[in-house]
Amino acid sequence: GLGAGLGGPLPALRLLDLSGNGLEALPAALGGTGDGAGDAAPAFPQLRSLNLSANRLRELGPGLARAAPQLQELLLSGNRLRALPGGLLPPAGPAGPPAPFPLLSRLDAADNEVEELGADIAALPALKSLDVANNQLRELPAALADCPRLKEANFRGNQLRDKRLEKMVNGCQTKAILEYLRAGGRGKGKGESAREEVRKKKREKQQKKDSGDGEQDEVEEASKLLVKVLHVSENPAPLVVKVSPGVKDVRAFIVCCVLKGVNLKPGNALKRFLSMQTKLHEDICEKRTVATIATHDLQLVKAPVTYDVQPPDELKIMPLGRKEIKAKDLLRQLQLEAEEQRKQKKRQNISGLHKYLQLLDGKDNYPCLVDAEGAVISFPPITNSEKTKIRKETRDLFLEVTSDTSLQICKDVMDTLILKIAELNRSTTLENKEGSGSDMESDALCGPGNLNLPLVVEQVRVVDTDGNLKVLYPSKTDLATVSCLLTVIR
């Protein structure tokens, strides 16, 4: 056992290793006797990794979710657990927190006595790695296929009833296993599932036609948001971004692409485009603290482009709406503006809009995108350049998303950015047609009208200085997060 409170709350503790002991229950401070409810402050608000391997734990209580809400890694191998997640997740409803373990990406429970893997495993939104090898599982829940980020799963060493699934577990990648579970398992492979889906759609279409809804269905189908991916191999002059080694220690992750066919001329389309980018910075980018978006007029970008680092007193940029300035002087200006804004609003803390300025504190070098003429066109997370500024006449965009958090966040933000631009393009085109008095319904139904022309997303390769591929966007797995709202032609 351990002391009731491990000596009291530890607000700065990030890693706690209790492996290889004889623990039969979690200490109270880790929620061993708690129910996950109540208003008490978390005992371990910064805990990221908890190692409880090689103990004698038989069950876990929901109090852990309250004690360590920021947990990213939970290691439980070599215990005596019978069920997973079991009591780990608080019950749904007002008694428990709305989203337990929102950051938990690794769950390791190999070499236990787990007989039941619950469907509520899908309630872990960030789960990427799951290890339940060498347990006593007989079934795998179909809900595993609903884990949005699950990439690695180890189910080996379990005596599964479905022998085909057992063979897959021992020889197939996680993606294939999840597709099998999604299709219903027990002999219903991917091919059969796909055929059944086609038959189902045909039946629904015939029913709509019989009931007089066929025409409306065709209009809806024709008016879907369309995006066509142009592969590097099909592009005679693909844009390439080279990454210098120095960015690894400053702002390591970048994803880029080219988007062609944007229409910013009608009405206030450009203003709405800029407002949309600002809103994404506030929401999905969390005020630029997890990722930053930069949009450029492709015609004004002189390729090839290099993602590089430069010292603060050497990096020069012409920020949007300002004269050319050194990076260190620009940051000083922005800090003064933020402080002035704080005083005017009589707040104790700096405004949320300028929190991202702190991301560069203490850095010897600053990240930047430099074009073939040596001009800095982007200084993330601060600003991009007046040189490549988007205008009403802009038709083709060079898009970039950078982050010091993860590559996946860059991809998720880029997916959302492309969706929002497609939605904006559609709405401005519709409004323009309404204003000119055209018949939208007949346009949608009759051949290649403007409404049905897809935006074209050109793949951009991000490579290291030796030309080795680091990232290709969009790959065949990208744009999946927005697939329900976007039709992607590959």
N, C-alpha and C positions, 0 to 999 in steps of 0.2 A: 504493500500500500504506500500511499504518499500523503503528506500533510494535506489538511483540508483545503488550503488555498495556495499551495506551492509558494508560501511566503507572501501571498497577496497578489493583486493584479499586476501584470507586467505589460504596460502599455506599449513598450518599444520592441518586445521580443518578436522575432520573425521566424526563428527555427527552433523547434523543441524536439529533442531526440530522447525517447524513453524506451527504446528498443532493448531486447535482450534482458528483460527483468521478469518479475513474476506477477505482474499486474493482473488482477481478476476483475477489476472494475475501474472505470475512469475516476480520477479525483474530482471532488465537487467543483473545483474551479474550472474544469473542462466540461462541465455539464453532466458529471456522472450521476448526480441525484436530481438534476433539473429536468424540467419538462419542455424547455424551449420557449416558455412564455415569460411574461413579466417585463418590467421596464428597467431593470438594472442594466448599467453600462457593461459592455463586453469586458471580460477579464483579460482577453488577449486580442485587442482590436487590430494589431498589425501582424498577427501570426499567419505566415504563409505556408509553412511546411511542418507537419506533425508526423513523427515516426513512432508508431506503436507496435512495430513488428516484433515477433518472437516473444510474446507474452501469453497470458492465459485468458484473454478477454472472450466472454461468451456472447455479449451483446453491447450495443452502443445506444446511448440515449439521445433524444433530440436536443438536449441542452447544449451539445457541442456546437450546433449551428448558431446559437446565441453567443456562446463564449468566444468563438473564433470565426466571425462572419466573413473575413477576408481569406479564408483558407484556400490554397491553390493545390496542395499536394497532401494526400492522406494515405499513409502506408500502414497496412494492417495484416501483412502476410505472416503466416506461422502462428495464428491464434486459434480459437475454438468457436469462431462465429458460425451460426447456423443459417442466418438469413442476411441478405444484402439488397438494398440499403437497410432493411430491417427497421429498427427504431431510430435510425440516424436522422431521418427527415421528419421535421415537426408535422403534425397533422394539418391538412389544409383548412383554411378558414381563419376567423379573427383571432383564434387562440395562438396561432403560430405566425412567424414572420412570413411575409408574402413571397419571398424568393430566397430560400435557404441555400447557402453555398453558391452564390452567383458566379464565383471565380474558380471553383474547384475543377481543375483540368486533369488531374491524375488521381485515380483510385486503384490501389493495389491491395487485393485481398486473396492472393494465391495461398495455397497450402493451409486452408481452413477446413471447416466441415459444412460449408454452405450447401444447403439442399434446395434453397429457393432464391432465385434472382428476380426481385420484384419488378413489375412494370413501372413503378415510380422512379426507376433509374433514369427515365427520360425527363424527370423534373430537374436534373442537373444540367443547366443550359450551356455550361462551358466545358463539359467533360470531353476530353480528347483521347485519354488513354485509360483503358480498363483491363485489369489483370485478375481473372478468377480461375487461373489454372490450378489443377490438382485439388478439386473440391468434389462434392457429391451431387452435382447438378444432373438432372435428367432431362430438363427442358431449358430452352432459351426463349425469353419472352419476345414477341414481335415488337414490343415497344422499344427495343434496342435500336430498331431502324429509325425511331423518332428522335434519337439523340442528335441534335443538329451538327455537332462538331466532332463526333467520335471518328477517329482516324486509325487508332491502334487498339486492338482487343485480343486478349489471349484467353482462349477457352479450352486449351489442351488439358488432357488428364482428367476429363469428366466422362462418365458413362452415359452418353446421351441416347435417348430412345430412338431418335431419328438418325439412322445409321448413315444416310447420305450427308446429313448435316455434320455428323461426327467426322466423316472423311474430309469435308470442307474445312472444318476447324483445324485439322492437322496439316492441310496442304494449300489452302487458299488465302488470299488477302482478305483483310477485314471488310473491304467494300463489297466483295462478292458474297460474303456471309450475310451482311446486312441486307443486300438485295434479295437474297433467298428468304430471309425472315420477313421482309416487307411483302414478298409475293405470297406469303402464307405458309411456306415450308412444306414439309411432307410431300415431296414430289412435284410441287408447283414451282418450277424453275422460272427464270427470267423470261424465257421465250413464251412459255404457256401463259404467264401473267400478261405479257404484252398483247398476245392474241386475244385474250379475254377482254382486255381494255379496248381494243379496236372494235370487237363485237358489241361491247356495251355502248360505245359512242355511236355506232351505226344504228343500234336500236333506238337510242335517244333522239337521233336526228330524224329517223323515220316517224317517231311518235310526234315530234314537233311539227313535221311537215303535214301529217294527217290532221293535226289539230289546228292548222292554219298559222303556226308560228315559224314556219320555215324561212320566210322572207326576212323576218326580224333576226333570226339566228344568223343568216348569211350577212346581214348588215353588221351585226356584232363581231362576227369573225373577221370581216374585211377591215373593221376599224380598230383591230388590236394594235398595240404598240409593237413595231417591228424594228429589230436591230440585226444587221448582217455583219458577220465577222469576216474580215479579209485577212487571210493567213499570210505570214511572212513569205511563204513559198510562192504565193500568188501576186505579191507586190513587187513591181520592178525596182522600186527605190525605197525600201523600208527604212524607217527612222530607227536609229540605235542609240542607246544611252550607255556611256561608259562610266564605270564607278571606280573612283580612286580608293586605295586602301584606307586612307585617313578617315573616311566617313564612318567606319565601323565603331569608333570610339566617341562619335559626336551624335550622329543621327543615322542609324545603320540601314533603315528599310525604305525602299522606294519602289513604286509601281507606276508605269506610264502607259499611255495609249494615245492614238489619234482618233478623233471623232469627226466624220465628214457629213455634210448635208444639213447643218444647223441653220435655222432661219431666224435671225434676230432683228429683221427690218420692221415687221408689223408693229404699230402702236408702241406700247411700253415694254416690248419683249426683252430688250437689253436690260432695262431696270429690273424686271422680274427675274432674269437670269442671275444678276448680281445679288439680288435679295435671297434667291434660292441658295446660292453658295454661302452667304452669310449665315443662313439658318442651319445648313449642314455643319458649319463650323461650331455653331452654338450647341447643336444636338448630338449627332453621332460622333463628332470630333471632340466633344466635351470641352468647348471653348479653346480648341486647338491644342489641348494638353496631351491628347493621345494620337492625333494625326492632323495634318494640314493639307489643304487642297490648293493647288495653283492651276489656273486656266490661262492658256496663251493662244494668240492668233497664230496658227501654224505657218501662214505665209510670211510672218515676221521672225520666225525662228530659223536661225542659220545652223543647219546640221553639219557635222555631228555634235551632239550635246554631251557634256561631261558633268557628272555629279561629283563635286570636289569639296575640299575644305580650304579656307584661307584665314590668315590671322585677322583679328578684328580691325586693326589699323591699316590693313592692305585691301580688304574686301570693299569694293566700291559698287554701288548700285544706284539707279535712278528709280526710287520707289514710286508707286502709283500716286500721282498728284503732287509729287515733290521734285526738287532738284537733286542732281547727283550728290551723294553723300557717302562718307565712310560708315561701315557697319557699326563701329563703336559709338560714333556720334549720333547715328539714327536711334540706337537703343537708348542713349542718354536722353534724347528728345522725347521719345515715347514714354520713358519713365517719368519725366517731368510732367508730361501731359496727363499721365495716369494719376500722378499725385495731385495735380490741380483739379482733376475731375473728382477725386476722392474728397478733397476739401470742399468743393462746391456742393456736393451731395451730403456732406457732413457724415461720412461713413468712417468707421474705424479701420476697415480693411480696404485694400486696393481693389479696384473694380474687376469683376470677372472677365471683362473684355481684355484686360492686360495681364492676366495671370500667366499667359504663355511666355511673356517676356522673361520670366524667371527660369525658363527651361535652358537658357544659354548661360546662366550664372556659372562662373568658374571655368568656362570652356576656353582653352587656349586657341582653338580654331572654330570657325563658324561654317556650317554647311551652305552650299550654293550650287546652282545649276549654271554652267557657263557654256555659251554657244561657240560656234567655230571662229567667231571674230574676237573671242576673249571677253565678251560682255556678259556680266552677271544678269541672267533673266529671272532668277528666283533666289530668294533668301529665306528658306523655311526655318522656323514657323512664323516669320515676321511679315514678309511681303513678297510680291513679285514685281516685275519691272514695267515701267511705262513703255519701254521699247516694244514689248510683245502684248500690249494691252488689247483686250477684246473691244471691238467696235461694232456698230450696227451692220456694217458691211461684211463682218467676219462670217465665213461659211464653214471653215475647217478649224478644229480646235486641237491643240496639244494639251493633254491633261496629265497632271502629275499628282500623286499623293505620297507624302513622306511621313515617317513615324520613327520614334525611338523606342516604341513599345513592341510591335510585332509586325511581321509581313502580312499575316492574316487580316489584321485591322486595316492595313492599306488596301487590301483586296476588297474587303467588305465596304469600305468607304467609296472605293471606285465603282463597285457594283451599284451602290445607291446613287452616286453622282450621275452615272449613265442613265439610270431609270428616270431620275428627276429631269434631266435634259430632254429625254424622249417625251416625257409627259408635257413639259413646257412647249416643245416643238409642236406637239399635236394640238394643244390648246390654242396656241397663237395662230396656227394654220386654220383651225376651225373658225376662230373668231374673224380671221381675215376673209374667209370664204363667206361667212354670214354677212359681213359688212359689204361684200361685193354682190350679195344677193344670189349666190349660186345654190343649186340644189344639192345639199350634202349627201342625201340618201342615194341619189342616182350616181354621184361621184364615187361613192364607196363601192357601189355594185358594178360599175361599168369600167372594167379594165384598169390600166395603170394611171389612176388619177394621182394628184399630188398627195392626197391623204394617205395613200397606201405605199408611198415610197419609203423604204426603211432607211434609218440612219446607218452609216457604215462605220464600224469600229475596226481600225487597223491595228493589228498586233504590233507591239513594240518590245524589242528584246533589250533587257538590261544585262550588260556583260561586265566582267572585270577587265583589268588592263591587259590581260593576255587573250581576251576575246572569249573566255569561257562563260557560258550562259549562267546567270544568276536567277533571273525571273523573266518569264514570258507571259504577257497579259494582253488579251484574255486567253487563258488556256481552255481546254475543253471542260474543265471543272469549274471555271469562273462563271459569274453571272447567275449561279444557281440560287443565291439568296433572294433574287428578284424574279425568278422564273415564273412565278404565279401571275405576275403583272406584265411580263415582257416576253415576246416571242423572239427567240434568238435563232437566226438562220446561220448555220455553220457550214 
